[in-house]
Amino acid sequence: MSHPGAMDRAPSLAARRAPLDRESVEWLSTLEGSGPAREAGLVRLHALLLRVARAEAGRRASGLGVSGPELEDVVQQAADDALMAIVGKLGQFRGDSRFTTWAYKFVVLEVAGKLTRHAWHRATPSRVEEDWDLLPDRFGFAPEEAVEWGELFVLLRRAVDEDLTSHQRRIFVAIVLHGVPLDVLVQELGSNRNAVYKSLFDARRKLRARLVANGYMDTGA
């Protein structure tokens, strides 16, 4: 497991918006520090993320046909990627919840996304359950920001259902929501890259129009 370097460190504790509980202060002081104490903190956090990842993967993997070493690989990757994301976004932690509660959301999203992609490799698109909780993450929102922008994501999901054709919706959900590799989707649809790109472009144009009409985007954005 490789750890992020000093360049990834976030602003100091003084930049936080809310008073922090003692445990969160300790976590942030350690992770924003340097030397052996920081390395030990990263190892400890990674172990916690692994525990959460295993629990979440065990809950979600039922019926997906993912188990054994393959499932453990998903767990390890999810914990590694979540750790990288957390360290890179320490400055975004505002103290609205405990640090560990905030951090666990990252690994839960990583597990969900990785297992969904595994499911797409194993099943036809119609058999993969949609997980709309992944939508904020796909648009680059941190877990706590997703709460603030809840109305936006409700509107976007409604637009996906109401404004897109069934074909456009299928492609948007696969690529944007679930992160399905383009080549996998092209094979599943019996299509080609250009046709899928065109459908995705048209879908995004329709969704953008809905967001503009509801004041979430400027016409020139």
URMO-V790789 format. One record per residue. PHI is phi in whole degrees, 0 to 359 (* if undefined). BURIAL is 1 if it has 9 or more other ideal C-beta (glycine too) atoms within 8 Angstrom, else 0. Layout:
phi={PHI,PHI}
burial={BURIAL,BURIAL}
This chain:
phi={*,264,256,298,272,296,296,274,290,265,299,289,298,296,277,292,271,233,300,257,288,299,297,294,300,296,300,293,300,290,286,267,272,206,76,301,296,293,300,295,296,296,296,294,294,299,296,295,295,299,298,293,298,295,295,291,295,298,289,271,285,303,89,267,75,251,202,58,302,295,292,296,295,299,299,297,296,297,295,297,293,295,299,300,295,297,297,288,240,304,294,270,286,249,86,290,215,297,302,295,298,298,293,297,298,295,287,298,294,297,298,300,294,290,291,297,295,298,298,293,286,255,224,286,306,292,263,268,288,286,236,286,294,280,301,302,296,295,263,83,273,290,308,286,290,299,292,298,257,304,297,298,288,296,297,295,296,298,295,300,286,260,260,265,289,300,291,298,297,300,289,299,298,294,279,278,283,256,65,292,303,303,297,294,294,302,295,297,274,63,242,221,301,299,294,292,302,297,296,292,299,295,296,295,297,294,293,298,300,294,294,297,298,258,81,269,220,277,297,264,286}
burial={0,0,0,0,0,0,0,0,0,1,0,0,1,0,0,1,0,0,0,1,0,0,1,1,1,0,1,1,1,1,1,1,1,0,0,0,1,1,1,1,1,1,0,0,1,1,0,1,1,1,0,1,1,1,0,1,1,1,0,1,1,0,0,1,0,1,0,0,0,1,1,0,0,1,1,1,1,1,1,1,1,1,1,1,1,1,1,0,1,1,0,1,1,0,1,0,0,0,1,1,0,1,1,1,1,1,1,1,1,1,1,1,1,1,1,1,1,1,1,1,0,0,0,0,1,0,0,1,0,0,1,0,0,1,1,1,1,1,0,0,1,0,1,1,1,1,0,0,1,0,0,1,1,0,1,1,1,0,1,1,0,0,1,1,0,0,0,1,1,1,1,1,1,1,1,1,1,1,1,1,0,1,0,1,1,1,0,1,1,0,0,0,0,0,0,1,0,0,1,1,0,1,1,1,0,1,1,1,1,1,1,1,0,0,0,0,0,0,0,0,0}
